[in-house]
Amino acid sequence: MKTVKKYTLLLIITAVVFVSCKTTEQNVTPSTSGEYQAGVVMFKLKDDYPLNFSVKEDKNVDLKEFKFLRKEIKKFEIVQITRPFDLFDDPKLLRTFKIAFKKEKNIDALIDALNAIPEIEYAEKIPIKRKLK
Amino acid sequence: MRKFILLSLLFLISICGIEAQNVSPHYVDGTLYVKLTDDYPLTFKVDVDNGRTINESEFPFLQELFAKYGVTLIAQEFYLFDDEKLLRTLTIWFSEVEKADEFIAELLLHKEIEYAEKPTIKKQLFNPDDPYCVSIDNINMNWHLDMIKASYAWDLQRGSPDIKVAIVDNAVWGEHEDLQISSDNLCYFKELGGVPTAIIGSASPPSSVNQNIICSINEFNTYCDAYYWSHGTHCAGLAGAITNNGKGIASIGSGVSLMGVRMARDDGILIYDNEGVQWAADNGAKVISMSYCSPVPEQTGRQVLQTAYEHGIILVAAAGNGAKESQHEGFEPNQIIYPAGYPFVIGVASVNNNRKLSSFSQYGADRADIAAPGGFTVINNREWLPTILSTTYCKTQLLRLIGFNFSDVYYDAMHGTSMACPIVAGLCGLLASAYPDITPTQAKECLQSTAQPLAPGSNQIGGNGIINAYSAVLCAQELAGNVGICDKLTLTNQISVYPNPAQDILYVVSEEGEVKKIEILDVAGRCVATEQMPKSETILPISNLTSGLYLLKFTCSNNEIIIKKFIKQ
């Protein structure tokens, strides 16, 4: 009986982990809303912000890397920060990040909150492009 | 007989000389045409049996010059219908081949000589064998290449495979028979762990798109999936479809290497534009064609593009199709769109075959810097037929539906500034092939300074008009130092002097900035008047000169010299 209980518990834990992973995966795949991509924004650190943060090979940045974002991570359920652009090691692009977050409807509030952080030069939504035919 | 053999030998040498031109790529080395004035007596003896040669002693006033420049033979080559002007036109062969300009200048000092010039080397215009580079159902499907003088440009430059032109678009079917893009130059993006990641090897539409679907007119008017997904493939063909391969179409930049970058997700939404530009730039693109837009600017996208620009990459974008009605809800017609609206991006408007801006094409400063074909064949003042034919992912839809006898091939017509944009990108590929170090600013200047005017009554753009591929390539060659400005001016007759003879005022018209000094020399070679840094039209007061023959000496900005002659009455 004890063994059955043990296996049931293991099964429940596995299911929870699986569901949580699936949720995360779904939320970092950008959806769209009108002229902008939903659930994602860009922000740029000021030019004098030191380039001593760590970026993983897959372009991910640890959420804990930028302490000044602690409040926003919780409030807007930020799930991922990446640094997508490093073209010619341009120092401005090396300070530009993409945030994926769950509270898609609060995108404008997140932009306002990010723009109020002294270390951030700007935050913006990502426009969707149209082909010209 | 000896002279005949000698003449034959010289002729052979001159033919070989064409192959081995050491001094000028545009003129036959060691040869001049010299025309005697119309009143010069036709009494000199021509040895008709020996190749119409003339003994040097027939022209005693030129003996000194003949010796100085090593004249080896004189002949009266042209005698058609005994025309008196032709009979007075002599061909002179000489050994001091590098001193041709000096020789001409000294010949012109003699009043007996009307003109002296170097014979130009002629080239056959490149005439590709691509079957759709012709009329279909009596409608010219090649007007877009005719209008931009592509054939003339191809004689100068057909593109280098070392120059990469990237098409960042919804998708590009790189395996198309007329594209054959190397798989290393194709990519699409996939979200891996939430990060858009470039997958190299294909830029094709998703496999769910039925490439061989035949859409009905109703389907076409609502949504013909395969036609929608053909946008990028169409653009790629316009920039650099393989030319002279006996298949499909010809394109302006066929010799360059194309890159195809798919920026659309599987649902067709375009979101990987900045990632696509970065990938293209990181992988060697010299030119990036962007036939897409957003009505709002973005700082990140701007920075990605600006970084590419600052590293010498030429960025070309469609100016937008919202001249009359915005394509974006809540935005005004003809509102600036991006990336075309960024100052370092060359924005391209569309023209119809009547040389007017297409009615849909956005216009005005900050929207369009240059124009290129992207519109319609106009019939009875109506924008009637879409005739910009190019490669597609789908089988022919539009041309079939509007009644052309043209179907079941992976080619079709589209229209829009989207189509004008890759034509300019392909041309930029030629400019970079002519001058690999060309900067984006120089490329834009070459396009604009050589542009052809739009037809009267057309909406206007920020730049000068419609691209002129031939002159733009010449401009790039000039930057590369492969052709002298004076060569260009002489070849295209861009210096004109009138009236001639003149009494009080002489007008000189040249391209501004290309001639830095004009001097008037008398027959003794003394400078009697100078005009520094002349404008495009310069007025030279000559009333104080005594009557007689004078020379105009033009010093070009690269220090080459052109001599022209005028008579003061």
Interface residues (C-beta under 8 A of the other chain):
Chain A: T24 E25 V28 T29 P30 T32 E35 Q37 M42 K44 D58 K59 N60 V79 Q80 T82 P84 F85 D86 L87 F88 D90 K92 L93 T96 A100 Y122 E124 I126 P127 I128 K129 R130 K131 L132 K133
Chain B: D169 N170 E191 L192 G193 G194 V195 P196 T197 H231 G232 M263 I269 L270 I271 D273 N274 E275 Q278 A281 D282 S291 Y292 C293 S294 P295 V296 E298 Q299 T300 G301 Q303 V304 T307 A308 E310 H311 A318 G320 N321 Q327 H328 Y338 M414 H415 G416 T417 S418 M419 C421
